[in-house]
């Protein structure tokens, strides 16, 4: 289990508006999303040559 994160939000008494509830919902959902779900830069599939390269003796003319 990861160590406890530093507290960034605080709950106070009161009656929240719909906009405030929506903001808290977005905040909590964004913090619940794992960081690894964002895809990193994909390495090129043909790392050993350029994609559009054609050898001088290529039949693809």
N, C-alpha and C positions, 0 to 999 in steps of 0.2 A: 504494500500500500504506500502511495507517495506521501511525503511529509505534508503536514497541514499548510495550506497556502495562507498568505497574508490576507487579512480581511480587508476587502475593498468596498463593501457595501454595509449599510447600517439600516436596521428596521426601526421606524419610529411610529408612535401612536398617531392616529388620525384616520380620516376617511379619504382614501386615494381616489383620484378621478380615473376615468377610463384610459386617458392618455398616460397617466402615471403607471397604471397596471400594465399597459402595453409595453412601456419602457422597461419595467422590471422583468416582464416575460422575455423580452428580447435579450436583456442582459443575462438572465439565467440560462436561456437556451444557448447563447453564444459561448458561455463559460462551460457548458456541459458537453459541447462538441469536442471530440478528441482532436488534438493538434495534428495528428498524422493523417487526418481525413483530407487535408488539403494536398493535392498532388504536387510533388516537387517537379522541377524541370526534368522532362524526359530526355534521356540521352538519345542521340540519333541512332537509328537502326543500323545504318551503314557507316559506322565510325571510321572505317578504314579507307573510305574513298568519298568523293563528292557524289551527290545524287545524280547530277546531270552530266557527269563525266562520261565520255565515250572514248575508248582507246582508238588510236589512229588506224588500227587494223580492224576496227569493229564493222560488222556487216550491217549495223543499224543505220548507217549513213546519215 
